[in-house]
């Protein structure tokens, strides 16, 4: 199977061939001497904000990792990116990936820490398997805290999905080791509890995003009773979408229906970018979706006080689109072109809003972020109108570099407080 580099060397000018794939299979071009270190003209203005029920403001930002108050057992390497956060048993738990850079490495560790004040942290566990680990995902279930991670290989230039592992923190505070679960090749994107039901979103065939084979990727919606055995939420329909989509998230609505988004990087005949989806109450595995030309990497969907929001990566261009509409090309050729253009643009981590009546997503604001950024996680804040977002980014006060340049530099984990004020 050809590597991303060799494939794009065929599809595109050799001097622009891709060099690696990123946290969730994201591609990157070689940040060599010819790559500009920053966007000197400055980025284009963000899209017009379309607030709904709330005005949203970022009222506090604090760097967490590297930072003060961390236990000595969790040294941060250069890259600190994929993360999750949860409130469990009266404490805040934070898990993150640390490694030499953004790309797959046998030196990767997943650190887990906890705190009662998000200032001083206690060591919980470190996981290391001599291969790449990423996408840490917490699930609080039956008094235990489960941590899922996705296993990849060790090559920095190929995307090698190997499966899902889980560790369990018992009520007495002890952790098990990582245990392989479910079918090989699946990667878990999100684990959450909605209306009292554990819901886990995973995808199979992620390697097809970068082998340009045109083979489909399956997105599945699962549940679990014991934290280890995953079963379809709807026994009649485990796969809710098959096509070019991978990373997927959802939020239930008060009426029991759902809104969701699928990152559609590999593309389909109808387009590239993302799918904006919905499913009716009582039939949550029957998704209907429409195309959005923007690619919402690392999607986190949540419902808050009458609105459904999305945190996801924003492409900082005039249109923000991933889909450049080059329909005279084949789907694999389009994918190659679009990936190459995408990695050579600056990025933000942004807050968006679902507009259900129009089945579209509207921009709200950017979080402080730049370079290599956006893998958000969310917990409740100190008051009912505040939510706390943990996210990673290149230095938020540094140069506004292209995404691929940020991927080979240092990244940090930040804590942002968002305030939602009813308009």
Steps between C-alpha positions, in 0.01 A plus 500: 500500500653836405585752766339842512827648379536270200135528400492877501832509319310339213191717527671832569830679435777304668630802687168520686460131588360421841736383771277358773156460648388659820308445822200338335653430161544868418748545217794738502744628240873514560583814699836547331703808421267605220190509721425852621521515881197726533222675313655847464191663355294388797203264491167596346228622733290231668154425366208715604381386842141373516410474869176336595362492852831603660780748472813296569826644632833351606542640852820319602788313335776320688786277383483167680767278340787555538412693814513526875330257733565186294631178659863411420390161361350670191779679312377681188680436172507749211153415370202502734179460304225236510313528828182440694359635826216385725352555844493171694474416868529867601817565302601621155695241301721603207666261254732610222742370243861616519766413243794632298265666247150474356568176314496132590788398725597213728595766758139607549354498851145556621513674840201516734475748788219620726423806710237646730582859403656476147812665642685227691491160335549145626662222299258228392667287231725495193443264208774395256494216245809555277265627229294808442202561726248781452136603525472451880131487592344480848172333594363504856293187553379314809745661740799427277681732260593347166771642275497393135796557269551424133807301401700590190837386368839669532545641149480877473407482130214249497168478680476155658179447699540195724207515736366619835633436851346585836623547856275518806534705817325319782317673784806450725713710260703218347538468123516190284735476206383551144291216361420452131128501428261489205588414142844582351527813289225700669594835654290658772429867446262598781362343818219680679186446704179640353170477691658240727618279213868447414557584133826429322578612146769314307613454142652218297719538191678823590802389300293547183504877552867499407545202269279668235332169428149638507396225742232609745534577869234382745377715790341299781290596803541270800416468867646302790373353826838406647746746342669225299241336278376729224164419341299695240268757652247371247554122454354526152739770382852530645628721215333840478699625199725348236704714262781750552429583864703420810500719813139535615315647794141562606278656766148401596227763488227549764252313280732197480619559143865562423719742307845393388792571274732270305839607372496405129867526407516209255204638309201361318341564163290775659796685648777534757528670837237394753152354534242681713267231630183434692303197620151475646415405857447128527714429194838650588696280260310624193707803402421739218778740408576793272838618372700789645816603309680584826692220677421499872805312629487367857128567541348538847121546495309609811159629600484800734197700611289472188779489237717230349860605455809361328866547587724412205798615295453794263689538173623862489438592136263739325229234477612259772415215266682171473306408187646707214239367253749365245248258355695449177737284709435149628406464866854382599654791305265745667592358839869541426455859385280593794728342761801679357326836502359443849830431677651816351253729673484635856241357738286592799289310749151646466157490656211444259122469535253262337214664315261201499227656287752549220716193580815707496771620737568867578822656630507658848860576603862383508665383817855630559683258270729478200738276309438138589182512707159361589422185694246638747345346809234652722383506863255715693630823649465677834157643408211386285591746225864387473661201329867407517682391185835324505679519166848484348675753280829630380604802707191722498726807516739371233517523122190415300665211317359262245351187652777268374767728654320493834485120493877465529534763776403516866135491598340577836177424681282795600191544715236748378189616682205579271211710628156461337280806558138487388445774246 
